Amino acid sequence: MKKTALDLLLIAIGALAFALGINVFVIPHELGEGGVVGITIILYYALQWSPGWSSFIINMTLLAIGYRLLPKKTVGYTLVAVAMHAWFLHLTAGWHVASNDLMVNAIFGGAVIGFGIGLIIRRDGTTAGTVIIARLMNKYWGWNISRALLVCDVLVAAGSYFIIGAEKLMFTIIMLVVATKVIDLVTTGVNPQKSVTIISKRKDEIAQKVNAQMDRVVTVVSGQGYDTQHAVDILYIVVNKKELPLLKNIVKNTDRDAFLTIHQLQDVFGKGFVDLQKS
């Protein structure tokens, strides 16, 4: 119950940030946007239709089409996000900041919008529209959500060329790239974890040093070399970004012939990281 309440609170904050990004940085300076919001902005520029209402209608339609392909929890959270985003768009209409620098507005607009969308996605919600499409691309094709969003959003934003012109379209694309980076930052965290696999003849020494110097758990996975057909033990370790240089130095100073691979992880739960009960 507490987790659901926290989720809804953070989704509300994300919806507010998303709406502020549109009303404070985008519309006053006639920039474009991607996805459904980009379409609603075009409708606003061309026909003066309310972005709040048109966003709500289009997003609810898309959600009705794709709700069967999403978890029930995500659908419920998306309903909240869409409704609150539409309401905040109406509530903050006319807000602006005293800056006419398009680059500043594109960067800050992208940061605020990316923070809002990232917060909603991190709590298992979506803002419907192209976010639903991006989630489906992630689910079935393995696409990174933020990159899938960028592709969808750039395609929609390109359509605003005929309304806002080439220069402001270029600033819009800068804003979308910034938003994508911030979404990554919010959804993966400021210090993403790394998984490291190590193959070494001196694996025991490496494991002992990791335990002693880093206080990290080392898992031994059994494998076999295809060419040699010899059994080999593989060390598997999860560390945070700040610990990675120390781990690399341990390996380098112990066995310069070791084979090491590093992969970025999105979420890590358990001892030494995030408590699974609090996630």
The 8 nearest C-alpha neighbors of each residue, nearest first, counted from 0:
[[1, 3, 2, 4, 5, 6, 7, 277],
 [2, 0, 4, 3, 5, 6, 277, 7],
 [1, 3, 5, 4, 0, 6, 277, 278],
 [4, 2, 6, 0, 5, 1, 7, 8],
 [3, 5, 1, 7, 2, 6, 8, 0],
 [6, 4, 2, 8, 3, 7, 1, 9],
 [7, 5, 3, 9, 4, 8, 122, 2],
 [8, 6, 10, 4, 5, 9, 11, 3],
 [9, 7, 5, 11, 10, 6, 4, 12],
 [8, 10, 12, 6, 11, 7, 13, 5],
 [9, 11, 119, 13, 7, 12, 8, 14],
 [10, 12, 14, 8, 9, 13, 7, 15],
 [13, 11, 9, 15, 10, 14, 16, 8],
 [115, 12, 14, 10, 16, 118, 11, 15],
 [15, 13, 84, 11, 17, 12, 16, 115],
 [14, 16, 12, 18, 13, 17, 87, 19],
 [17, 15, 115, 19, 13, 18, 14, 111],
 [16, 18, 112, 115, 14, 20, 15, 19],
 [17, 19, 88, 15, 21, 20, 16, 87],
 [20, 18, 16, 22, 21, 23, 17, 15],
 [19, 21, 108, 112, 17, 111, 18, 24],
 [20, 22, 25, 18, 19, 24, 23, 26],
 [21, 23, 19, 26, 20, 92, 24, 25],
 [24, 22, 95, 94, 19, 20, 21, 25],
 [25, 23, 108, 104, 20, 21, 22, 26],
 [26, 24, 21, 30, 28, 27, 22, 29],
 [25, 27, 29, 28, 22, 21, 30, 24],
 [28, 26, 29, 25, 24, 23, 95, 22],
 [27, 29, 26, 30, 25, 24, 101, 99],
 [30, 28, 26, 27, 25, 163, 31, 167],
 [29, 31, 25, 28, 167, 171, 26, 163],
 [30, 32, 171, 37, 156, 159, 168, 29],
 [33, 31, 37, 156, 36, 171, 34, 30],
 [152, 32, 34, 37, 156, 155, 153, 36],
 [33, 35, 152, 37, 129, 36, 155, 128],
 [34, 36, 38, 37, 128, 39, 54, 33],
 [37, 35, 39, 38, 34, 40, 54, 33],
 [36, 38, 32, 33, 40, 34, 35, 39],
 [37, 39, 35, 41, 36, 40, 42, 34],
 [40, 38, 42, 36, 50, 41, 37, 54],
 [39, 41, 43, 37, 42, 38, 36, 44],
 [40, 42, 38, 44, 43, 39, 45, 37],
 [43, 41, 39, 45, 40, 46, 44, 48],
 [42, 44, 47, 48, 40, 41, 46, 45],
 [43, 45, 41, 42, 47, 46, 40, 162],
 [44, 46, 42, 43, 41, 47, 162, 48],
 [47, 45, 43, 42, 48, 44, 41, 49],
 [48, 46, 43, 44, 45, 49, 42, 50],
 [49, 47, 43, 46, 42, 50, 53, 39],
 [48, 50, 51, 52, 53, 43, 47, 39],
 [51, 49, 39, 53, 52, 54, 48, 40],
 [52, 50, 85, 88, 54, 49, 89, 53],
 [51, 53, 55, 54, 49, 50, 56, 85],
 [52, 54, 56, 50, 55, 51, 39, 57],
 [55, 53, 51, 57, 52, 56, 50, 58],
 [54, 56, 52, 58, 53, 85, 57, 59],
 [57, 55, 53, 59, 54, 58, 52, 60],
 [58, 56, 60, 54, 59, 55, 53, 61],
 [59, 57, 61, 128, 55, 60, 127, 56],
 [58, 60, 62, 56, 61, 57, 55, 63],
 [59, 61, 63, 57, 58, 62, 56, 64],
 [62, 60, 64, 58, 63, 59, 128, 65],
 [61, 63, 59, 65, 64, 66, 60, 58],
 [62, 64, 60, 61, 66, 65, 59, 67],
 [63, 65, 61, 62, 66, 60, 67, 59],
 [66, 64, 62, 67, 68, 63, 61, 69],
 [65, 67, 62, 68, 69, 63, 64, 74],
 [68, 66, 69, 65, 70, 64, 71, 63],
 [67, 69, 66, 65, 70, 135, 64, 71],
 [70, 68, 66, 67, 73, 71, 74, 65],
 [71, 69, 73, 72, 74, 68, 67, 66],
 [72, 70, 74, 73, 75, 69, 66, 67],
 [71, 73, 75, 70, 74, 76, 123, 124],
 [72, 74, 124, 76, 70, 71, 75, 123],
 [73, 75, 77, 71, 72, 76, 66, 78],
 [76, 74, 72, 78, 77, 73, 71, 79],
 [75, 77, 124, 73, 79, 78, 74, 80],
 [78, 76, 80, 124, 125, 74, 79, 75],
 [79, 77, 75, 81, 76, 80, 82, 74],
 [78, 80, 76, 82, 77, 81, 83, 75],
 [81, 79, 77, 83, 78, 82, 84, 126],
 [82, 80, 84, 78, 83, 79, 126, 77],
 [83, 81, 79, 85, 84, 80, 78, 86],
 [84, 82, 86, 80, 85, 81, 87, 79],
 [83, 85, 14, 87, 81, 86, 82, 80],
 [86, 84, 51, 88, 82, 83, 87, 55],
 [87, 85, 83, 89, 88, 84, 90, 82],
 [86, 88, 90, 84, 89, 85, 18, 15],
 [89, 87, 18, 85, 51, 86, 91, 90],
 [88, 90, 86, 87, 92, 51, 91, 85],
 [89, 91, 87, 88, 92, 86, 85, 93],
 [92, 90, 88, 94, 89, 87, 93, 22],
 [93, 91, 89, 94, 90, 22, 88, 87],
 [92, 94, 91, 95, 22, 23, 27, 90],
 [95, 93, 23, 92, 91, 22, 96, 19],
 [96, 94, 23, 93, 27, 97, 24, 22],
 [97, 95, 98, 23, 94, 24, 99, 27],
 [96, 98, 95, 99, 100, 23, 104, 24],
 [99, 97, 100, 96, 104, 103, 101, 95],
 [98, 100, 101, 97, 28, 104, 103, 96],
 [99, 101, 103, 102, 98, 104, 105, 28],
 [102, 100, 104, 103, 105, 99, 170, 28],
 [101, 103, 105, 104, 100, 106, 170, 173],
 [104, 102, 106, 100, 101, 105, 107, 98],
 [103, 105, 101, 107, 24, 102, 106, 108],
 [104, 106, 174, 102, 108, 103, 107, 101],
 [107, 105, 109, 103, 108, 104, 174, 102],
 [106, 108, 110, 104, 109, 105, 111, 103],
 [107, 109, 20, 105, 24, 111, 110, 106],
 [108, 110, 178, 174, 177, 112, 106, 107],
 [111, 109, 107, 113, 178, 108, 112, 181],
 [110, 112, 114, 108, 20, 113, 109, 16],
 [113, 111, 17, 20, 115, 109, 114, 110],
 [114, 112, 178, 182, 181, 110, 116, 115],
 [113, 115, 111, 117, 112, 116, 181, 118],
 [13, 114, 116, 17, 16, 112, 118, 113],
 [115, 117, 119, 113, 118, 114, 13, 120],
 [118, 116, 182, 120, 114, 185, 119, 115],
 [117, 119, 121, 115, 13, 116, 120, 114],
 [118, 120, 10, 116, 124, 122, 117, 121],
 [119, 121, 124, 117, 123, 122, 125, 118],
 [122, 120, 118, 186, 123, 119, 117, 124],
 [121, 123, 120, 119, 6, 124, 118, 10],
 [124, 122, 120, 121, 73, 119, 125, 76],
 [125, 123, 76, 120, 73, 77, 119, 122],
 [126, 124, 77, 127, 120, 130, 119, 131],
 [125, 127, 81, 80, 77, 130, 128, 124],
 [128, 126, 131, 125, 130, 58, 62, 129],
 [129, 127, 58, 35, 130, 131, 61, 34],
 [128, 130, 132, 34, 131, 133, 127, 151],
 [131, 129, 133, 127, 132, 128, 125, 134],
 [132, 130, 134, 127, 129, 133, 128, 135],
 [131, 133, 129, 135, 130, 134, 136, 128],
 [134, 132, 130, 136, 147, 131, 135, 148],
 [135, 133, 137, 131, 136, 132, 130, 138],
 [134, 136, 138, 132, 137, 133, 139, 131],
 [137, 135, 133, 140, 134, 139, 138, 142],
 [136, 138, 142, 141, 134, 135, 140, 139],
 [137, 139, 135, 136, 141, 140, 134, 142],
 [138, 140, 136, 137, 141, 135, 142, 134],
 [141, 139, 136, 142, 137, 138, 135, 143],
 [140, 142, 137, 138, 139, 136, 143, 144],
 [141, 143, 137, 140, 136, 144, 147, 146],
 [142, 144, 146, 145, 137, 147, 141, 136],
 [145, 143, 147, 133, 146, 137, 142, 148],
 [144, 146, 148, 179, 147, 143, 149, 183],
 [147, 145, 149, 148, 143, 144, 150, 179],
 [146, 148, 133, 144, 150, 149, 145, 143],
 [147, 149, 145, 151, 146, 133, 150, 152],
 [148, 150, 146, 152, 147, 151, 153, 145],
 [151, 149, 147, 153, 148, 152, 146, 154],
 [152, 150, 148, 154, 149, 153, 147, 129],
 [33, 151, 153, 34, 149, 155, 154, 150],
 [152, 154, 156, 150, 155, 151, 149, 157],
 [155, 153, 157, 151, 152, 156, 150, 158],
 [156, 154, 152, 33, 157, 158, 153, 34],
 [155, 157, 33, 153, 158, 159, 32, 154],
 [156, 158, 154, 159, 155, 160, 153, 168],
 [159, 157, 156, 160, 155, 161, 154, 162],
 [158, 160, 162, 156, 157, 161, 163, 31],
 [161, 159, 164, 158, 162, 163, 157, 165],
 [160, 162, 159, 164, 163, 158, 165, 157],
 [163, 161, 159, 160, 164, 41, 44, 45],
 [164, 162, 160, 167, 159, 161, 29, 168],
 [165, 163, 160, 166, 161, 167, 162, 168],
 [164, 166, 168, 167, 160, 169, 163, 161],
 [167, 165, 169, 168, 164, 170, 163, 171],
 [168, 166, 170, 169, 165, 30, 164, 163],
 [167, 169, 171, 165, 166, 170, 160, 164],
 [170, 168, 172, 166, 171, 167, 165, 173],
 [169, 171, 167, 173, 168, 172, 105, 174],
 [172, 170, 168, 174, 169, 173, 31, 30],
 [171, 173, 175, 169, 174, 170, 176, 168],
 [174, 172, 170, 176, 171, 175, 177, 169],
 [173, 175, 109, 105, 171, 177, 172, 176],
 [176, 174, 178, 172, 177, 173, 109, 179],
 [175, 177, 179, 173, 178, 174, 172, 180],
 [176, 178, 109, 174, 180, 179, 175, 110],
 [177, 179, 113, 109, 175, 181, 110, 176],
 [178, 180, 176, 182, 177, 145, 181, 175],
 [181, 179, 183, 177, 182, 178, 184, 176],
 [180, 182, 184, 113, 178, 183, 179, 114],
 [183, 181, 117, 113, 179, 185, 184, 180],
 [184, 182, 180, 181, 186, 185, 187, 179],
 [183, 185, 181, 188, 182, 187, 186, 189],
 [186, 184, 182, 188, 117, 183, 187, 181],
 [185, 187, 121, 183, 117, 184, 188, 182],
 [188, 186, 265, 184, 185, 183, 191, 266],
 [189, 187, 185, 184, 190, 191, 186, 183],
 [188, 190, 184, 191, 187, 185, 186, 183],
 [189, 191, 188, 240, 192, 239, 187, 241],
 [192, 190, 188, 187, 189, 240, 239, 265],
 [191, 193, 239, 264, 238, 240, 263, 190],
 [194, 192, 263, 238, 262, 264, 237, 239],
 [193, 195, 237, 262, 261, 236, 263, 238],
 [194, 196, 261, 236, 260, 235, 237, 193],
 [197, 195, 235, 260, 234, 259, 236, 233],
 [196, 198, 259, 234, 258, 233, 199, 195],
 [199, 197, 258, 233, 257, 259, 234, 196],
 [198, 200, 257, 202, 201, 197, 258, 254],
 [199, 201, 202, 198, 257, 254, 203, 256],
 [202, 200, 199, 203, 204, 205, 254, 253],
 [201, 203, 205, 199, 204, 200, 206, 198],
 [202, 204, 206, 205, 201, 207, 200, 208],
 [205, 203, 207, 206, 202, 201, 208, 253],
 [204, 206, 202, 208, 203, 207, 209, 250],
 [205, 207, 203, 209, 204, 208, 202, 210],
 [206, 208, 204, 210, 205, 209, 203, 211],
 [207, 209, 211, 205, 210, 206, 212, 204],
 [210, 208, 206, 213, 212, 207, 211, 205],
 [211, 209, 214, 207, 208, 215, 213, 212],
 [210, 212, 208, 209, 214, 213, 207, 215],
 [213, 211, 209, 208, 210, 214, 215, 207],
 [212, 214, 209, 215, 210, 211, 208, 242],
 [215, 213, 210, 211, 212, 209, 216, 208],
 [216, 214, 213, 210, 209, 217, 236, 238],
 [217, 215, 218, 210, 236, 214, 237, 209],
 [216, 218, 236, 235, 206, 215, 234, 219],
 [217, 219, 235, 234, 220, 236, 216, 233],
 [220, 218, 234, 233, 232, 235, 217, 221],
 [219, 221, 233, 232, 234, 218, 222, 235],
 [222, 220, 232, 231, 233, 219, 223, 230],
 [223, 221, 231, 230, 232, 220, 233, 224],
 [222, 224, 230, 231, 229, 228, 225, 221],
 [223, 225, 228, 227, 229, 226, 230, 231],
 [224, 226, 228, 227, 223, 229, 222, 230],
 [227, 225, 224, 228, 229, 223, 230, 231],
 [226, 228, 229, 224, 225, 223, 230, 231],
 [229, 227, 224, 225, 226, 223, 230, 231],
 [230, 228, 227, 223, 224, 231, 225, 226],
 [231, 229, 223, 222, 224, 228, 232, 221],
 [230, 232, 222, 223, 221, 229, 233, 224],
 [231, 233, 221, 220, 222, 219, 234, 198],
 [234, 232, 220, 198, 219, 197, 221, 235],
 [233, 235, 219, 197, 196, 218, 220, 217],
 [234, 236, 196, 218, 195, 217, 219, 233],
 [235, 237, 195, 217, 194, 238, 196, 218],
 [238, 236, 194, 193, 195, 192, 235, 239],
 [239, 237, 193, 192, 242, 243, 236, 194],
 [238, 240, 192, 242, 241, 193, 191, 243],
 [239, 241, 243, 242, 192, 190, 191, 193],
 [240, 242, 239, 243, 244, 190, 238, 245],
 [243, 241, 239, 240, 245, 244, 238, 246],
 [242, 244, 246, 240, 245, 241, 247, 238],
 [245, 243, 247, 246, 242, 248, 241, 240],
 [246, 244, 248, 247, 243, 242, 249, 241],
 [245, 247, 249, 243, 248, 244, 250, 242],
 [246, 248, 244, 250, 249, 245, 251, 243],
 [247, 249, 251, 245, 246, 250, 252, 244],
 [250, 248, 246, 252, 247, 251, 253, 245],
 [249, 251, 247, 253, 248, 252, 254, 205],
 [252, 250, 255, 248, 253, 254, 249, 247],
 [251, 253, 249, 250, 248, 254, 255, 247],
 [254, 252, 250, 251, 249, 205, 255, 204],
 [255, 253, 256, 257, 251, 250, 252, 201],
 [254, 256, 251, 257, 253, 252, 250, 258],
 [255, 257, 254, 258, 199, 251, 200, 253],
 [256, 258, 199, 254, 255, 198, 259, 197],
 [257, 259, 198, 197, 199, 256, 260, 196],
 [258, 260, 197, 196, 257, 198, 261, 195],
 [259, 261, 196, 195, 197, 262, 258, 194],
 [262, 260, 195, 194, 193, 196, 259, 263],
 [263, 261, 194, 193, 264, 195, 260, 192],
 [262, 264, 193, 192, 194, 265, 261, 191],
 [265, 263, 192, 193, 266, 262, 191, 194],
 [264, 266, 187, 191, 263, 267, 192, 186],
 [267, 265, 264, 268, 187, 192, 191, 188],
 [266, 268, 272, 273, 269, 265, 192, 264],
 [269, 267, 273, 275, 272, 274, 266, 270],
 [270, 268, 274, 272, 273, 275, 271, 267],
 [271, 269, 272, 274, 268, 273, 275, 216],
 [270, 272, 269, 273, 215, 268, 274, 216],
 [271, 273, 270, 269, 268, 267, 274, 239],
 [274, 272, 268, 269, 275, 267, 271, 278],
 [273, 275, 276, 277, 269, 268, 272, 278],
 [276, 274, 278, 268, 277, 269, 273, 267],
 [277, 275, 274, 278, 273, 268, 269, 2],
 [276, 278, 274, 275, 273, 2, 268, 1],
 [277, 275, 276, 274, 273, 268, 2, 122]]
